[in-house]
Amino acid sequence: MRYTRLACFFLLFILLLTSAVPPSWAYESSSQPYIDRVESRTTEFTLDNGMKFIVMERHQAPIVSFMTYVNIGSAYEEPGKTGAAHFLEHLAFKGTSRIGTTNYRAEKPWLDRLDRLTEQMQAVSNPQRPESRSASPGSGSPGSAAPGLVQAGNMAKLQQEFEQAQAKAAGYVKQNEFGQIVEQSGGVGLNATTSADATRYFYSFPSNKLELWMSLESERFLDPVFREFYEEKEVILEERRMRTDNSPIGKMVEQFLEVALPDNPYGRPVIGSEADIRSLTRQDIQRFYQSYYTPNHIVMAIVGDVNPVEVERLAQTYFSRFKTQSPAPDLEMVTSAQTEPQEIILRLPTEPWYLEGYRSPGINHPDHAVYQIISGLLTGGRTARLYQALVEKNLALTVEASDGFPGDRYPNLMLIYALTAPGSSVEQVATALDAEMTRLKTTPVSAEELDRIKTQARAGLLQTLASNEGMASLLPEYEAKTGSWRNLYGQLKAIEAVTAEDVQRVAQDLFQPKNLTVGKLLPIN
């Protein structure tokens, strides 16, 4: 049985690779005929509750890739509740009242008990709050023990009760049952990501499992049970320690964003601050879910060997069960004006890093494609300008640019970062960077270099569109961020239309001291 399952997975993997092989358009001088054909096979429909579906037919292999795109990310979190969107992403795999449990009716009282005990422990640990005063019985009465001892005793008792309740709740859990159902049915690539702008849930199935996907995906968002909440909190805290607290560059990027984008939702960490993660409750996640995981915030993409008529019929059956809800308030992205350069210096046990972040506009700006071209000119491979100026000259071990950081729905940063090479300094890297920025502003890019970067950008986008997974990822993103998935196909024309004059004009506007935040990650002397 195990061998047969592995053989099925291997066959499905081969089919996925086959479906991602670039077709004939990859070698044509113009990709527009291919784009026209792809667009003609893409359809859409919206349920009465506001949930949108984008369907693209590809019958080369009996595979379908699915994307549940929730148009909500960490930027929508309340201050003091950072990390909620990412936490919810983790919990979305924990199942429902029927999946992930042996007996939900018996499990639920223990989940509720854990929540009540958590409230009591938070009250004891923070006695200044009015509601906590009753949590230390006798703390102010004559002859009673000192308040600190009473609180310690209460906390120990509550902690013991918490661990007992946690063990009881865990006894009903069927670990990773959702993932097992997907895997045993031939599904691959089950995963999710959270960003500042959105949360994405995705995997691929054989095409004869379309209805199973409809059932599983609708159930997990219609009837979620956020079980193992407190166990998952420890997992997320460990993830934060690995990515941020114990990572010098991770810690630097987090503090860099706070300086570069102050009082801005993009300036907060996607994973959340440690204090916020620790204080989050199941009720906090439930409120975030109820506010934002509404039909009007969800875009579904289905790409592969499907019949659009059948997709719509099944979507009506399974997803029309979601009730229409009043939309949550839109995010008001307020960014304080920057009038002069900013700098942050952080000393940690690390090799030196140098960062520059320039404030730039979001994805809907008319010059969005120009910013992409500039990013490619700077760091698009070994022939790129910064690679030659820094890596080839042994000033840096690596240099990268991220256009649209940490999100691109709203105004953001073009982030450039370099790890200095042994024997070089961040000042030398800064000088070389400044020379390249000045060259972009003062000297038009040659036709040959611009054509090379356009070809790279076009090829990169087309390579993504050649796979079911890539198409399922980009279609809902463009729908959510730009208002129409058709703008994805228009991006190729926008890239082709960029001129040398556009590059120089945007560079002159972008690389200004008033837009700049500098970060220096230096070793401890």
N, C-alpha and C positions, 0 to 999 in steps of 0.2 A: 504493500500500500504506500509506504513512504517513498519507495523508488518510483512508483507510478506518478505520485504527486510531484516529485522533483523533475521527472521527465516532462510533465505538463507545464511546469513553470519554465523549464528551459525552452520548450517549444514556443510558449507565449513570449518569452524574452526575445527569441529570434524574430518572431513576427513583428514585435515592436520595433526592433532594429530595422527590419525590412521596410516598415512603413515610414521610417525616418530617413531613408536613403534619398538624397537630392535627385529629383527627376530631371527631365531634359532641360527645363528652364534654367537650371543652375549653370548651364554651359551656353545659354543664349545671350546675345548682346542686350536684349531687352527682356525684362521679366514681366512686362505689363500683360501680355496675353495670358500668362499663368495666373496672375492676380485677378484678371477678369473672370477666368474660369472658376477660381476659388470663391470669389465673391458671389458668383451666380449659384453656387452650391450652399450658400450660407443663408439661413432663414431665421426668423425670430417670432416669438409670440409672448404675450403677457397675460397671466392669469388675472381674474377679477380682483384678487387680493393684492395685486401689485408686483408679484414675483415674476421676474423676466427670465426667459430661456432663449439661448442662442444655440442653434443646431447647425452643424456643418457635416455634410455627407462625404465620407471617404471610404470607398469600398475595396481598396487594395488588399486589405487584410481584415479578418473577422475580429477586430479589436475596437473598443470604444474607450476614449479617455474622458473623464468627467472632472469638472471643476465647480465647486461651490464657492462662489466669490462673495464674501460678506463685506459690504462696502463700508466697513468700520474698522479702524485700527487704534493704536495706542494714543493717537492724537485726540481721541474723543473721550479719554478718561478724565475723571474729576481730579483736581489737585488733592494729593493725599491718598489717592486710590490708584496710583500708577502700577502697571503690571496686570490690570484686570483683563485686558483683551488677550494677552498672552496666556494668562492663567486659564481663561475660558477655552482657548484653543486646546490646551492639555486635557481639560475635563470633557471635551466633546467626544473623546474616545472611550469614555468610561461606561457608556451604555445607557439604557433606558430602564423603565420599570419591568421590562421583559427580557432585555439583553444585559448580561453582566451580573446577574443575580440568580440565586437559587430560590429565593422567596422574598420578593420585595415587601410584601405586607409585614413580614417579620423584621426585615432589615430597616425599614423606614423609621420606626421609633428610636432605634439606636443612632441613626443619622441625626435625628432631631435632638437626641440627648447630647451628642457631641457638640452641637451648636450651642445649646444652653450652657454646657460646661465651659465652653470657650468664652462666652459672654461673662460668666462669673470669674474666670481666671483673668480676663482683661480688666475687670473691675477691681480685683484684688491688687493687680500689678500697678494700677493707676488710681490710688485712693483719693486723688484730688477731684476726680469726677464726682458730681453729686450722686449719681446712681450707684456709686461704689461704696457709699458709706455704710450701707446695710450688709456689705459683704464681709465685714469683720465683726461678728457679734461679740458684744461685751468689750470692745476695744476702748471705750471711754468710761466704763463703769468702775466704781471703787474696788480696789483689790484685784482687778483683772491684770492679766499679763501685759507687758509692754506692747504697744500697737504693732511694732515691727515683728515681734515674736508671734503675735496672733495672726498677722498677715502671712508670715512664713508657714505657720501651721495650716492655715486655710489653703494656701497654695499647694502644699504637699498633698493634702487630702484631695483637693480637686484634681491634681495631676494624676493621682492614683485612680480616681474614678474615671478620668478621661481615658487612661490607658486600658482600663477594663472595658469601657464602652467601645473603644476603638477595636479591640480584639473581637468583641461580639459582632460589630458591624462587618469586620473583615471575614468572619466566618460564613457570610452569605455571598461573598463576592466570587464571581467566576472571572478570573483574571483574563483580560484582553479578549473577551468573547467576541466583541465587534470585529477586531482584527482577524481572529481565527475564522469567522464566517466568511470574511472577504477572501482570505488566503485559500481556504478549502474550496471556494467556488472559482478559483483561478484568477483572483484579483492580484495585481502587483502595484507597487509604488504607493501604497497607502501612507499618506503623510499630510502635514499641514504646516503653514508658516504664518507668522504675524509680523506685520510691519507697522510703520506709523500711519499708513493710509488704509490698510485692509487686512483681512484674515482670509486665508485660502485653504480649502480642504480638497484633496484630490487623490485619485487613483484610477487605474484602468481595469477593465473587465473584458472577458470575451463577449462578443456582441449578443450572444443568446442570454446574457445575464442583465440585460437592460432593466427588466422589471425588478430584479433583485436590488439593483442600485436604487431605483425609485423608492422601493420599500425601506431599505436600510437608511438612506439619506434623509428621507422625510421623517422617519421615526426618531432618529437621533437629534433632530432639531425641533420636532413637535413634542417629544416626551423625554427630554434629557433628565438624567439623574446625576447630579454632581457628587457621586460617591468617591471615596478615597481622597476627599478634598485635602485633608491634613497631611496624608502621606505625600500627595503630589506637591504640596507646599514645600516640603523638604527637598523634593526633586528639583523644583524651580530655584530654590535658594542655592543648591549645589551648582546648578547651571549658571547662576549669576556669579558664584565664586570662581568658577572656571573661566568664564568669558570676560568678567570685569574685575572683580576684586583681586584675583590672583594673576591678572594679565595687565602688565604695565600699559600696553597700547590700548587695551579695552578701557582701563580706568581713564586714560588720557582722552579718548574720544568722548566718553561720557561727560567729563568736565569741560572739554572743548565746546561741546554743543551748548552747555549751560551759559558759556560766555558769548558764543557766536549768536545764539538765538534766545536771548533772555526773555522771560515772561511769554514764551511761545510754546505751544504744545509740541512742536518739533524738537524743542530743546530738552524734552524729558526722555529718559531711557525707555525703550520699548519693553524691556524685560521688567522694568519697575525698579524703584529703589528698595534696598533691603528692608528698611523700616516699613515701607508701604506693603511689601509682600507679606511680612510677618503679621501685619495688622488686618489684612484682608480676611473677610469672613465669607462663608457660603452665601449669606444674604447679599453681600456686596456683589458677588458674581451673578447671583440671580437677578438683581436689579439691573446690572449692566446688560445681561442677556435680554431681559424683557423690554428694555428701552431701545436696544439697537438691533437685535436679531429678529427684525420684523420683515415681512415679505417685501416691502418696498426697498429694503437695504440689501436684498439678496439677488444675485445674478448667477444663473446656472449656465454653464457651457458644456455641450455634449458634442464630441467630435469623433467621427469614425464611421463604422459600418452600421448605420442606423437609417430608419425610415422616419422622416420628420413628422409624418401624419401619426405614426405609432407613438413617437415621443410625446406629441401633444396630447394624445388620448391618455397615456399613462400619467403624464404630469397633471392633467385634470383630476385623475382618480386619486393620486397620492398627495399632491402638493396643494390642491385647492382646499384641503382640510385646514390649512393655516388661516387664521382669522385676519381680516383687514384691521390694521391698527393705525391710530393717529401717528403721523411721523414725528420722530424726536426732533428737537431743534437742531438746525444746521450748526456746524462748527464755525465760530467766528474766529478766524485766524488773524490775530492782531500782533503785528511785529513792530517793536519800537524802532524808531529811525536810528540809523547808524551814521555818524558824521565824521568819524575818524577811525584809524586802525585800532584794533584791539589785540591784546597779547595775553597768553597764559603760559606760564612756565611751571612744569611739574618735574620734581626730582624723585626718581625711583631706581631700584637696582635693575638697570636695563641698558641696552645699547641706545644711543641717541636716535630719536625720531624727529622729523620736522614736518609740520602740517600747515597748510594754508587753506582757508575756507573763504570763498567769495559769495556774497549773497546774489542769488540768481532767481529768475521767475519760474513759475510752475509749467506743467505740461501743456497748458492751453495757450501759452504765449505764442505769438506769431513766429518768433525766432527760435522755437524749441529745437528744430532740426539743426539750426546753426550752432547751438550749444553742444549738441551731440557731436557735430563735426569738430568743434574745437577740442572737446575731450579726446576724440580720436587722434587729432593732430598731436596732442601732447603725449598720450600714453598708449596709442593703438599699436602695440607690437614693437619689435626690435628696431624698426625704421622710424619710430616716432621720435619727436624732438626731445622730449625729456629723457627718454631711454639713452639717446645718443649723448645728451649733454651731461647726464648724471651717472648712469650705469657704465657706459662705455669709457668714461673718464675716471672711473673708480671713486666717484664722490658718493655714490649710493649703491647699496646692494639691490634695492628694488624701489620703484616709483610707480604710483598708480593715481588715477583721477576718477572720481565718482561724480557723474553729472546727475543732480537731483537727489541730494543727500540731506536728511535721512528719508525723505519722501518727496514726491514730485507733484502731488495734487495742488499744493499751495507753494508760494515762494519758499525757497530752500537755499542750499549751499552747493556750489561746485567745490568739492573737497579734493585737494591734492596732498598726497602724503608720501614720504620717502624715509626709508631706513638707511641711515648713513653708513658708509663703508668704513672699515678700520683705517684709522689715520686721517679721516676727514671730519669736518665739524658741521653742525647745523648752519653756521654762518656761511660756509662755503656753498652748501646746498641752496640756501636762501639767495645768495648772489647769482648762482646759475639759473635758478628759477626766474628771478627778476629779469635776467637778460633774455630769456625765452619769451616772457610775457611782453617785454618791450618790443621784441622782434615781431610778435604777432600784431601788435598795435601799429607798428610803423612801416612794416614791409609786407606788401600783399603776398599771400601764399601763391606758389607757382601752380600753373594749370596741372602739371604732372602730379604734384603732391596732393592737390585737392582731389583729383580724379582717383588717386590711389585710396584716399581715406573714404571717399564716397563708395568706392567698390567694396571696401571692407565693411562699411556700415550696412550697405545693401545686402551683402552676402551674409552678414551676421543675422540680420532680420529674416532673410529668406530661409536660412538654415533653421531658425526657430519655427517658422511657419511650416516647414516641411514635415514636422512631427505632429502627431495628434496631441501630445502633451503640451507642446509649445503653443499650438493654436488655441487649445482649451485654456491656456493661461492668459494669453494676450487679448483674446476677444472680449471677455468680461471686464478686463482692466480698462480697455479703451472705452467700453460702454459706460463704465462707472465714472471714469475720470474726465472723459471728453464729451460724453453725451450720446455717442454712437460708436458701435463696433466698426462701422465702415471707415472711421478715421484711421484705423490700423492700416488699412490698405492704402490710404492716402499718404501715409508716412513715407512710403518709397518715393512718391512724387516730390514730397517736401525735401527729402534728402538730395534728390537729383537737382532740385532748383537752387540749392545753396551756391552762391558765387564767392569769389575771392573778396569782393567788396563787402559782402555780408559778414564774412569772417572778421575782416579788419574792423568794421563798424561795431560789431558786438564785442570784440575783444577790447576795443577802446572804452566801451561803456562798462564792461564787466570788471576788468582788471584795474580798478581804481582803489586807492588807499582807503576811501570811505566805505568800501564794501568788504574790506579785508579783516580777517581774524587769523592771527598767527599762533601756532602752538609749538612749544619746544619741550620735548620729553628728554630730560637729561639724566645721566647717571649720577648717583650719589657720590660726591667726592670723598 
